[in-house]
Amino acid sequence: MKLSAERDVLVKPLQAVIGVVERRQTMPILSNVLLVARGGELSITATDLEVELVAHAEVDVETGGEITVSGRKLLDICKALPDGASVGVSLTGEKLIVRSGRSKFSLTTLPAAEFPTVEDIKAEQTITVPQNIVARLIEKTHFSMAQQDVRYYLNGMLLETGGKFLRAVATDGHRLALSQAELDGGDLSEQQVIVPRKGVLELSRLMGGEGDLDIQLGANHVRIQLDGIRFTSKLIDGRFPEYERVIPQESSNQLTADKGVIRSALQRTAILSNEKYRGIRLIIRDSGVVLQAHNPEQEEAEEEVEVEYSGDDIEIGFNVNYLLDAIGAVDGETVTLSVVDSNSSCLVREPENDDNKFVVMPMRL
């Protein structure tokens, strides 16, 4: 294997895939990236056995071949070279030699045959979606994913297709976020897959380009092709909760407020909330909403916010972080909070918009 390229041509694909390379590995091969040089192209693959990323670069290939080498060391070497530097990469015996100007680096390798890759994911359907739509679905829901919950199916995001809609749902059992987009074209097959948390976060990092991307949904994997990068993730094997039963119906007790005003008031009141439980009390009545917080040091905060409200007087407690996340994810200047009573979940959304819904469970204070 022998190839040459400009420094930046190598840095870009290495940076794109390095996110899935774990620093502390039980299997040494997983701290390596797979380099495959063929016909004027270098493909770089990284995996942690859950998420796989493949990026490509156009290079001058003198001799084709494949090998694995430490991903972080190769990236650090390339980044440390001067801008515009020409880099030569060649395999000599079991060492990968990287040369540029007067610099020479000799890296240990492991055989390409030992590197685990995912070839065919046996896709059941392929959807073409504008990249900005997928980025929005992730942005509106990712904060509600669970972290290391024993209910493993909550440690990820549900992607659901059906009719003309692509839907993303995430819940940690205390809150839920739903975002959907209507797609052009024919009806989609009904399918549900759960993408693990790491895959979702890695995908959100790769987003930001224009144009369309292809989503392939298989029984065990999801594969997405975008901007010269191929993303493949294992799916979580489990049944996602019936989320529609968790989303409360619109209530006549509906509070409408300026999003910026209520967010700022919540943030100020939260300063004196219990640091562990983050509880905050809302006293909702026709004259406005009173926000109250207190902590074990006997400190208290109270603030009154002008809102539009029609309904019964309600006193209800919430985890303020969950409420702030939900309000922050609402588009537009106005936010609506709908509650049935002090023991019911709160539905947070933008007025007249059913594409994004956020549910926050109440807490006892």
One Martini backbone bead per residue (centre of mass of N, CA, C, O) as a GRO file, in nm:
protein
  365
    1MET     BB    1   0.095   0.038   0.024
    2LYS     BB    2   0.055   0.356  -0.161
    3LEU     BB    3   0.032   0.712  -0.079
    4SER     BB    4  -0.094   1.050  -0.160
    5ALA     BB    5  -0.149   1.373   0.015
    6GLU     BB    6  -0.301   1.617   0.155
    7ARG     BB    7  -0.349   1.693   0.472
    8ASP     BB    8  -0.658   1.784   0.459
    9VAL     BB    9  -0.760   1.522   0.315
   10LEU     BB   10  -0.706   1.348   0.582
   11VAL     BB   11  -0.833   1.504   0.821
   12LYS     BB   12  -1.137   1.509   0.758
   13PRO     BB   13  -1.209   1.197   0.773
   14LEU     BB   14  -1.082   1.148   1.052
   15GLN     BB   15  -1.271   1.346   1.208
   16ALA     BB   16  -1.543   1.209   1.127
   17VAL     BB   17  -1.465   0.910   1.278
   18ILE     BB   18  -1.330   0.949   1.574
   19GLY     BB   19  -1.581   0.946   1.774
   20VAL     BB   20  -1.589   0.608   1.789
   21VAL     BB   21  -1.312   0.608   1.920
   22GLU     BB   22  -1.195   0.455   2.181
   23ARG     BB   23  -0.961   0.492   2.429
   24ARG     BB   24  -1.078   0.244   2.597
   25GLN     BB   25  -0.992  -0.089   2.513
   26THR     BB   26  -1.043  -0.432   2.495
   27MET     BB   27  -0.991  -0.398   2.183
   28PRO     BB   28  -0.733  -0.289   1.999
   29ILE     BB   29  -0.869  -0.263   1.710
   30LEU     BB   30  -1.076  -0.025   1.805
   31SER     BB   31  -0.836   0.202   1.799
   32ASN     BB   32  -0.860   0.159   1.505
   33VAL     BB   33  -0.826   0.214   1.157
   34LEU     BB   34  -0.948   0.153   0.836
   35LEU     BB   35  -0.743   0.119   0.547
   36VAL     BB   36  -0.850   0.179   0.198
   37ALA     BB   37  -0.673   0.141  -0.112
   38ARG     BB   38  -0.843   0.248  -0.423
   39GLY     BB   39  -0.866   0.398  -0.713
   40GLY     BB   40  -0.816   0.705  -0.582
   41GLU     BB   41  -0.907   0.585  -0.289
   42LEU     BB   42  -0.981   0.653   0.059
   43SER     BB   43  -1.087   0.449   0.324
   44ILE     BB   44  -1.235   0.525   0.653
   45THR     BB   45  -1.271   0.312   0.943
   46ALA     BB   46  -1.495   0.317   1.230
   47THR     BB   47  -1.544   0.135   1.553
   48ASP     BB   48  -1.758  -0.001   1.852
   49LEU     BB   49  -1.988  -0.220   1.746
   50GLU     BB   50  -2.231  -0.002   1.714
   51VAL     BB   51  -2.067   0.216   1.550
   52GLU     BB   52  -2.024   0.314   1.201
   53LEU     BB   53  -1.762   0.482   1.010
   54VAL     BB   54  -1.738   0.615   0.668
   55ALA     BB   55  -1.470   0.767   0.488
   56HIS     BB   56  -1.361   0.978   0.211
   57ALA     BB   57  -1.069   1.006  -0.017
   58GLU     BB   58  -0.884   1.177  -0.253
   59VAL     BB   59  -0.605   1.000  -0.391
   60ASP     BB   60  -0.278   0.887  -0.454
   61VAL     BB   61  -0.249   0.564  -0.591
   62GLU     BB   62   0.009   0.335  -0.629
   63THR     BB   63  -0.075   0.117  -0.397
   64GLY     BB   64  -0.278  -0.101  -0.296
   65GLY     BB   65  -0.469  -0.151   0.020
   66GLU     BB   66  -0.477  -0.286   0.368
   67ILE     BB   67  -0.515  -0.136   0.706
   68THR     BB   68  -0.439  -0.092   1.057
   69VAL     BB   69  -0.454   0.208   1.271
   70SER     BB   70  -0.415   0.451   1.477
   71GLY     BB   71  -0.635   0.706   1.479
   72ARG     BB   72  -0.521   0.928   1.672
   73LYS     BB   73  -0.228   0.932   1.574
   74LEU     BB   74  -0.284   0.998   1.276
   75LEU     BB   75  -0.435   1.262   1.331
   76ASP     BB   76  -0.217   1.409   1.500
   77ILE     BB   77  -0.006   1.410   1.281
   78CYS     BB   78  -0.162   1.562   1.059
   79LYS     BB   79  -0.229   1.817   1.237
   80ALA     BB   80   0.089   1.884   1.295
   81LEU     BB   81   0.107   1.964   1.021
   82PRO     BB   82   0.133   2.172   0.782
   83ASP     BB   83  -0.026   2.354   0.579
   84GLY     BB   84  -0.030   2.189   0.267
   85ALA     BB   85   0.100   1.935   0.313
   86SER     BB   86   0.270   1.658   0.205
   87VAL     BB   87   0.158   1.310   0.215
   88GLY     BB   88   0.307   0.993   0.291
   89VAL     BB   89   0.181   0.652   0.254
   90SER     BB   90   0.327   0.341   0.384
   91LEU     BB   91   0.395  -0.011   0.360
   92THR     BB   92   0.636  -0.170   0.591
   93GLY     BB   93   0.550  -0.443   0.656
   94GLU     BB   94   0.420  -0.368   0.989
   95LYS     BB   95   0.454  -0.065   0.894
   96LEU     BB   96   0.348   0.271   0.903
   97ILE     BB   97   0.450   0.526   0.681
   98VAL     BB   98   0.495   0.877   0.756
   99ARG     BB   99   0.546   1.147   0.522
  100SER     BB  100   0.685   1.494   0.567
  101GLY     BB  101   0.932   1.612   0.450
  102ARG     BB  102   1.133   1.571   0.745
  103SER     BB  103   0.915   1.375   0.830
  104LYS     BB  104   0.888   1.063   1.035
  105PHE     BB  105   0.653   0.785   1.074
  106SER     BB  106   0.613   0.486   1.284
  107LEU     BB  107   0.348   0.248   1.272
  108THR     BB  108   0.149   0.034   1.415
  109THR     BB  109  -0.016  -0.271   1.315
  110LEU     BB  110  -0.314  -0.435   1.195
  111PRO     BB  111  -0.500  -0.651   1.049
  112ALA     BB  112  -0.776  -0.615   0.844
  113ALA     BB  113  -0.919  -0.895   0.903
  114GLU     BB  114  -0.982  -0.808   1.218
  115PHE     BB  115  -1.186  -0.603   1.123
  116PRO     BB  116  -1.501  -0.487   1.203
  117THR     BB  117  -1.771  -0.515   0.965
  118VAL     BB  118  -2.052  -0.372   0.785
  119GLU     BB  119  -2.220  -0.455   0.511
  120ASP     BB  120  -2.509  -0.591   0.506
  121ILE     BB  121  -2.838  -0.476   0.638
  122LYS     BB  122  -3.104  -0.555   0.516
  123ALA     BB  123  -3.306  -0.360   0.390
  124GLU     BB  124  -3.655  -0.271   0.408
  125GLN     BB  125  -3.600   0.050   0.376
  126THR     BB  126  -3.580   0.357   0.176
  127ILE     BB  127  -3.509   0.701   0.262
  128THR     BB  128  -3.557   1.031   0.140
  129VAL     BB  129  -3.405   1.312   0.314
  130PRO     BB  130  -3.368   1.602   0.435
  131GLN     BB  131  -3.122   1.693   0.646
  132ASN     BB  132  -3.276   1.915   0.817
  133ILE     BB  133  -3.496   1.724   0.924
  134VAL     BB  134  -3.321   1.526   1.087
  135ALA     BB  135  -3.188   1.743   1.262
  136ARG     BB  136  -3.458   1.836   1.393
  137LEU     BB  137  -3.550   1.570   1.521
  138ILE     BB  138  -3.303   1.548   1.708
  139GLU     BB  139  -3.310   1.826   1.850
  140LYS     BB  140  -3.616   1.783   1.971
  141THR     BB  141  -3.534   1.484   2.137
  142HIS     BB  142  -3.249   1.397   2.266
  143PHE     BB  143  -3.288   1.508   2.572
  144SER     BB  144  -3.498   1.250   2.645
  145MET     BB  145  -3.293   1.052   2.678
  146ALA     BB  146  -3.160   0.800   2.827
  147GLN     BB  147  -2.915   0.704   3.091
  148GLN     BB  148  -2.846   0.401   3.184
  149ASP     BB  149  -3.099   0.232   3.170
  150VAL     BB  150  -3.246  -0.068   3.239
  151ARG     BB  151  -3.430   0.033   3.012
  152TYR     BB  152  -3.273   0.003   2.723
  153TYR     BB  153  -3.500   0.125   2.521
  154LEU     BB  154  -3.443   0.432   2.639
  155ASN     BB  155  -3.130   0.444   2.519
  156GLY     BB  156  -3.289   0.619   2.286
  157MET     BB  157  -3.437   0.642   1.953
  158LEU     BB  158  -3.732   0.668   1.789
  159LEU     BB  159  -3.801   0.544   1.463
  160GLU     BB  160  -4.083   0.637   1.254
  161THR     BB  161  -4.290   0.488   1.007
  162GLY     BB  162  -4.579   0.631   0.829
  163GLY     BB  163  -4.704   0.714   0.563
  164LYS     BB  164  -4.579   1.057   0.550
  165PHE     BB  165  -4.411   0.988   0.817
  166LEU     BB  166  -4.145   1.109   1.026
  167ARG     BB  167  -4.045   0.988   1.353
  168ALA     BB  168  -3.944   1.118   1.679
  169VAL     BB  169  -3.868   0.946   1.997
  170ALA     BB  170  -3.824   1.040   2.351
  171THR     BB  171  -3.755   0.868   2.675
  172ASP     BB  172  -3.709   0.848   3.058
  173GLY     BB  173  -4.005   0.846   3.221
  174HIS     BB  174  -4.035   1.183   3.282
  175ARG     BB  175  -4.018   1.235   2.969
  176LEU     BB  176  -4.123   1.371   2.638
  177ALA     BB  177  -4.035   1.357   2.281
  178LEU     BB  178  -4.186   1.492   1.975
  179SER     BB  179  -4.111   1.452   1.618
  180GLN     BB  180  -4.236   1.557   1.292
  181ALA     BB  181  -4.248   1.470   0.931
  182GLU     BB  182  -4.353   1.557   0.617
  183LEU     BB  183  -4.334   1.375   0.321
  184ASP     BB  184  -4.263   1.333   0.016
  185GLY     BB  185  -4.450   1.122  -0.157
  186GLY     BB  186  -4.504   0.823  -0.070
  187ASP     BB  187  -4.583   0.583   0.126
  188LEU     BB  188  -4.480   0.442   0.419
  189SER     BB  189  -4.372   0.206   0.593
  190GLU     BB  190  -4.425   0.035   0.882
  191GLN     BB  191  -4.174   0.141   1.127
  192GLN     BB  192  -3.957   0.042   1.407
  193VAL     BB  193  -3.670   0.206   1.559
  194ILE     BB  194  -3.377   0.187   1.782
  195VAL     BB  195  -3.147   0.432   1.847
  196PRO     BB  196  -2.873   0.474   1.998
  197ARG     BB  197  -2.739   0.726   2.169
  198LYS     BB  198  -2.460   0.737   2.028
  199GLY     BB  199  -2.573   0.750   1.740
  200VAL     BB  200  -2.730   1.014   1.770
  201LEU     BB  201  -2.489   1.198   1.852
  202GLU     BB  202  -2.315   1.138   1.604
  203LEU     BB  203  -2.521   1.234   1.393
  204SER     BB  204  -2.546   1.529   1.493
  205ARG     BB  205  -2.242   1.593   1.430
  206LEU     BB  206  -2.274   1.542   1.107
  207MET     BB  207  -2.451   1.758   1.075
  208GLY     BB  208  -2.506   2.058   0.833
  209GLY     BB  209  -2.588   2.008   0.563
  210GLU     BB  210  -2.706   1.972   0.255
  211GLY     BB  211  -2.953   1.808   0.133
  212ASP     BB  212  -2.974   1.472   0.099
  213LEU     BB  213  -3.067   1.158   0.258
  214ASP     BB  214  -3.014   0.813   0.329
  215ILE     BB  215  -3.241   0.576   0.477
  216GLN     BB  216  -3.167   0.260   0.619
  217LEU     BB  217  -3.392  -0.003   0.721
  218GLY     BB  218  -3.347  -0.258   0.941
  219ALA     BB  219  -3.360  -0.502   1.182
  220ASN     BB  220  -3.043  -0.421   1.311
  221HIS     BB  221  -3.006  -0.160   1.119
  222VAL     BB  222  -2.877   0.168   1.046
  223ARG     BB  223  -2.838   0.367   0.738
  224ILE     BB  224  -2.639   0.664   0.652
  225GLN     BB  225  -2.606   0.895   0.380
  226LEU     BB  226  -2.355   1.167   0.409
  227ASP     BB  227  -2.125   1.364   0.285
  228GLY     BB  228  -1.928   1.099   0.238
  229ILE     BB  229  -2.079   0.949   0.479
  230ARG     BB  230  -2.107   0.635   0.657
  231PHE     BB  231  -2.374   0.540   0.867
  232THR     BB  232  -2.374   0.284   1.127
  233SER     BB  233  -2.627   0.119   1.334
  234LYS     BB  234  -2.728  -0.034   1.581
  235LEU     BB  235  -3.003  -0.178   1.730
  236ILE     BB  236  -3.244  -0.184   1.963
  237ASP     BB  237  -3.370  -0.463   2.132
  238GLY     BB  238  -3.706  -0.360   2.152
  239ARG     BB  239  -3.986  -0.214   2.313
  240PHE     BB  240  -4.146   0.061   2.276
  241PRO     BB  241  -4.338   0.258   2.411
  242GLU     BB  242  -4.668   0.374   2.414
  243TYR     BB  243  -4.660   0.703   2.361
  244GLU     BB  244  -4.957   0.796   2.302
  245ARG     BB  245  -5.055   0.739   2.603
  246VAL     BB  246  -4.874   0.980   2.732
  247ILE     BB  247  -5.016   1.188   2.567
  248PRO     BB  248  -5.198   1.442   2.636
  249GLN     BB  249  -5.470   1.600   2.616
  250GLU     BB  250  -5.625   1.865   2.572
  251SER     BB  251  -5.685   2.130   2.790
  252SER     BB  252  -5.862   2.387   2.950
  253ASN     BB  253  -5.585   2.415   3.102
  254GLN     BB  254  -5.438   2.701   2.957
  255LEU     BB  255  -5.107   2.822   2.900
  256THR     BB  256  -4.991   3.143   2.777
  257ALA     BB  257  -4.653   3.241   2.674
  258ASP     BB  258  -4.364   3.392   2.675
  259LYS     BB  259  -4.084   3.223   2.624
  260GLY     BB  260  -3.860   3.413   2.735
  261VAL     BB  261  -3.994   3.493   3.005
  262ILE     BB  262  -4.036   3.205   3.133
  263ARG     BB  263  -3.746   3.109   3.114
  264SER     BB  264  -3.611   3.327   3.287
  265ALA     BB  265  -3.781   3.278   3.542
  266LEU     BB  266  -3.697   2.982   3.582
  267GLN     BB  267  -3.389   3.031   3.602
  268ARG     BB  268  -3.401   3.211   3.852
  269THR     BB  269  -3.557   3.023   4.048
  270ALA     BB  270  -3.359   2.769   4.024
  271ILE     BB  271  -3.119   2.868   4.199
  272LEU     BB  272  -3.306   2.779   4.477
  273SER     BB  273  -3.306   2.494   4.425
  274ASN     BB  274  -3.271   2.174   4.451
  275GLU     BB  275  -2.986   2.027   4.333
  276LYS     BB  276  -3.103   1.734   4.301
  277TYR     BB  277  -3.428   1.773   4.217
  278ARG     BB  278  -3.527   2.051   4.082
  279GLY     BB  279  -3.768   2.185   4.217
  280ILE     BB  280  -4.087   2.341   4.107
  281ARG     BB  281  -4.348   2.576   4.161
  282LEU     BB  282  -4.681   2.608   4.024
  283ILE     BB  283  -4.910   2.887   4.036
  284ILE     BB  284  -5.220   2.872   3.873
  285ARG     BB  285  -5.390   3.166   3.745
  286ASP     BB  286  -5.555   3.429   3.609
  287SER     BB  287  -5.328   3.645   3.711
  288GLY     BB  288  -5.111   3.407   3.693
  289VAL     BB  289  -4.777   3.290   3.757
  290VAL     BB  290  -4.619   3.119   4.025
  291LEU     BB  291  -4.280   3.089   4.120
  292GLN     BB  292  -4.127   2.824   4.322
  293ALA     BB  293  -3.839   2.794   4.550
  294HIS     BB  294  -3.645   2.552   4.748
  295ASN     BB  295  -3.409   2.464   5.009
  296PRO     BB  296  -3.225   2.319   5.269
  297GLU     BB  297  -3.123   2.631   5.346
  298GLN     BB  298  -3.394   2.810   5.346
  299GLU     BB  299  -3.428   2.902   5.057
  300GLU     BB  300  -3.602   3.151   4.845
  301ALA     BB  301  -3.816   3.169   4.549
  302GLU     BB  302  -4.006   3.433   4.368
  303GLU     BB  303  -4.229   3.454   4.075
  304GLU     BB  304  -4.411   3.658   3.850
  305VAL     BB  305  -4.618   3.577   3.560
  306GLU     BB  306  -4.746   3.677   3.268
  307VAL     BB  307  -5.054   3.527   3.150
  308GLU     BB  308  -5.255   3.317   2.967
  309TYR     BB  309  -5.563   3.210   3.142
  310SER     BB  310  -5.786   2.921   3.140
  311GLY     BB  311  -5.914   2.797   3.448
  312ASP     BB  312  -5.805   2.629   3.697
  313ASP     BB  313  -5.663   2.616   3.990
  314ILE     BB  314  -5.305   2.537   4.008
  315GLU     BB  315  -5.078   2.306   4.174
  316ILE     BB  316  -4.737   2.240   4.054
  317GLY     BB  317  -4.466   2.011   4.000
  318PHE     BB  318  -4.120   2.038   3.875
  319ASN     BB  319  -3.858   1.978   3.679
  320VAL     BB  320  -3.687   2.243   3.559
  321ASN     BB  321  -3.511   2.115   3.338
  322TYR     BB  322  -3.739   1.981   3.178
  323LEU     BB  323  -3.897   2.240   3.120
  324LEU     BB  324  -3.668   2.395   2.975
  325ASP     BB  325  -3.619   2.196   2.745
  326ALA     BB  326  -3.905   2.211   2.626
  327ILE     BB  327  -3.925   2.518   2.580
  328GLY     BB  328  -3.657   2.538   2.407
  329ALA     BB  329  -3.785   2.345   2.166
  330VAL     BB  330  -3.965   2.567   2.093
  331ASP     BB  331  -4.101   2.734   1.854
  332GLY     BB  332  -4.108   3.048   1.875
  333GLU     BB  333  -4.255   3.295   2.108
  334THR     BB  334  -4.473   3.081   2.194
  335VAL     BB  335  -4.622   2.905   2.479
  336THR     BB  336  -4.787   2.593   2.574
  337LEU     BB  337  -4.959   2.489   2.876
  338SER     BB  338  -5.104   2.168   2.962
  339VAL     BB  339  -5.342   2.092   3.234
  340VAL     BB  340  -5.554   1.912   3.437
  341ASP     BB  341  -5.375   1.858   3.704
  342SER     BB  342  -5.150   1.808   3.976
  343ASN     BB  343  -5.112   1.483   3.858
  344SER     BB  344  -5.043   1.572   3.570
  345SER     BB  345  -4.929   1.606   3.279
  346CYS     BB  346  -4.740   1.819   3.066
  347LEU     BB  347  -4.814   2.009   2.775
  348VAL     BB  348  -4.570   2.113   2.536
  349ARG     BB  349  -4.620   2.389   2.298
  350GLU     BB  350  -4.699   2.522   2.002
  351PRO     BB  351  -4.920   2.697   1.873
  352GLU     BB  352  -5.059   2.526   1.605
  353ASN     BB  353  -4.847   2.272   1.669
  354ASP     BB  354  -4.811   1.909   1.599
  355ASP     BB  355  -4.500   1.825   1.545
  356ASN     BB  356  -4.441   1.926   1.849
  357LYS     BB  357  -4.398   1.737   2.158
  358PHE     BB  358  -4.412   1.788   2.523
  359VAL     BB  359  -4.352   1.588   2.820
  360VAL     BB  360  -4.419   1.646   3.177
  361MET     BB  361  -4.379   1.527   3.476
  362PRO     BB  362  -4.473   1.537   3.783
  363MET     BB  363  -4.383   1.655   4.119
  364ARG     BB  364  -4.329   1.614   4.447
  365LEU     BB  365  -4.300   1.881   4.715
   0.00000   0.00000   0.00000
